Amino acid sequence: MTDVVIYCTPYCPYCTRAKMLLDGKGIEYTELRVDKDRALRDEMEQRSGRTSVPQIFIGDFHVGGCDDLFALEQAGELDSHLTASSGPA
């Protein structure tokens, strides 16, 4: 399983929605709260090129925000990203 990282804040409804989708699929993820850590916010902005939350990464693949995550799911492409191997088995 590829590592999933979500940069978020606790009061963002889009963050909550994205985490609910991942939780519903049984996907473990690392939640990085950027509301109390300027260095994490800077890291998120540098990695994604965006300032809004959530910013979601599956391995090195930048999914984008909540709408992007749901679009991948609707297109039937999310599971393949989640199970993609980062190297030889």
Contacts in CASP RR format, 6 or more apart in sequence:
PFRMAT RR
TARGET T0000
AUTHOR 0000-0000-0000
METHOD contacts of the structure
MODEL  1
MTDVVIYCTPYCPYCTRAKMLLDGKGIEYTELRVDKDRALRDEMEQRSGR
TSVPQIFIGDFHVGGCDDLFALEQAGELDSHLTASSGPA
1 27 0 8 1.000
1 28 0 8 1.000
1 82 0 8 1.000
1 83 0 8 1.000
2 58 0 8 1.000
2 59 0 8 1.000
2 81 0 8 1.000
2 82 0 8 1.000
2 83 0 8 1.000
2 84 0 8 1.000
2 85 0 8 1.000
2 86 0 8 1.000
3 30 0 8 1.000
3 58 0 8 1.000
3 59 0 8 1.000
4 22 0 8 1.000
4 27 0 8 1.000
4 28 0 8 1.000
4 29 0 8 1.000
4 30 0 8 1.000
4 56 0 8 1.000
4 57 0 8 1.000
4 58 0 8 1.000
4 59 0 8 1.000
4 82 0 8 1.000
5 29 0 8 1.000
5 30 0 8 1.000
5 32 0 8 1.000
5 56 0 8 1.000
5 57 0 8 1.000
5 59 0 8 1.000
6 15 0 8 1.000
6 18 0 8 1.000
6 19 0 8 1.000
6 22 0 8 1.000
6 29 0 8 1.000
6 30 0 8 1.000
6 31 0 8 1.000
6 32 0 8 1.000
6 54 0 8 1.000
6 55 0 8 1.000
6 56 0 8 1.000
6 57 0 8 1.000
7 32 0 8 1.000
7 34 0 8 1.000
7 40 0 8 1.000
7 41 0 8 1.000
7 43 0 8 1.000
7 44 0 8 1.000
7 48 0 8 1.000
7 53 0 8 1.000
7 54 0 8 1.000
7 55 0 8 1.000
7 56 0 8 1.000
8 15 0 8 1.000
8 18 0 8 1.000
8 19 0 8 1.000
8 31 0 8 1.000
8 32 0 8 1.000
8 33 0 8 1.000
8 34 0 8 1.000
8 53 0 8 1.000
8 54 0 8 1.000
9 15 0 8 1.000
9 33 0 8 1.000
9 34 0 8 1.000
9 35 0 8 1.000
9 53 0 8 1.000
10 33 0 8 1.000
10 35 0 8 1.000
11 35 0 8 1.000
12 53 0 8 1.000
12 54 0 8 1.000
14 53 0 8 1.000
14 54 0 8 1.000
14 65 0 8 1.000
14 66 0 8 1.000
14 67 0 8 1.000
15 53 0 8 1.000
15 54 0 8 1.000
15 66 0 8 1.000
17 66 0 8 1.000
17 70 0 8 1.000
18 54 0 8 1.000
18 56 0 8 1.000
18 65 0 8 1.000
18 66 0 8 1.000
18 69 0 8 1.000
18 70 0 8 1.000
19 29 0 8 1.000
19 31 0 8 1.000
19 54 0 8 1.000
21 69 0 8 1.000
21 70 0 8 1.000
21 73 0 8 1.000
22 29 0 8 1.000
22 69 0 8 1.000
25 78 0 8 1.000
25 79 0 8 1.000
25 82 0 8 1.000
27 82 0 8 1.000
32 40 0 8 1.000
32 44 0 8 1.000
33 40 0 8 1.000
34 40 0 8 1.000
34 41 0 8 1.000
34 44 0 8 1.000
34 53 0 8 1.000
44 50 0 8 1.000
44 53 0 8 1.000
44 55 0 8 1.000
45 51 0 8 1.000
47 55 0 8 1.000
47 57 0 8 1.000
47 62 0 8 1.000
48 55 0 8 1.000
48 57 0 8 1.000
48 62 0 8 1.000
48 64 0 8 1.000
50 64 0 8 1.000
50 65 0 8 1.000
52 65 0 8 1.000
53 65 0 8 1.000
54 64 0 8 1.000
54 65 0 8 1.000
54 66 0 8 1.000
55 62 0 8 1.000
55 64 0 8 1.000
55 65 0 8 1.000
56 62 0 8 1.000
56 63 0 8 1.000
56 64 0 8 1.000
56 65 0 8 1.000
56 66 0 8 1.000
56 68 0 8 1.000
56 69 0 8 1.000
57 63 0 8 1.000
58 81 0 8 1.000
58 82 0 8 1.000
58 84 0 8 1.000
59 86 0 8 1.000
60 86 0 8 1.000
61 81 0 8 1.000
61 84 0 8 1.000
63 69 0 8 1.000
63 72 0 8 1.000
63 81 0 8 1.000
69 78 0 8 1.000
72 78 0 8 1.000
72 81 0 8 1.000
END
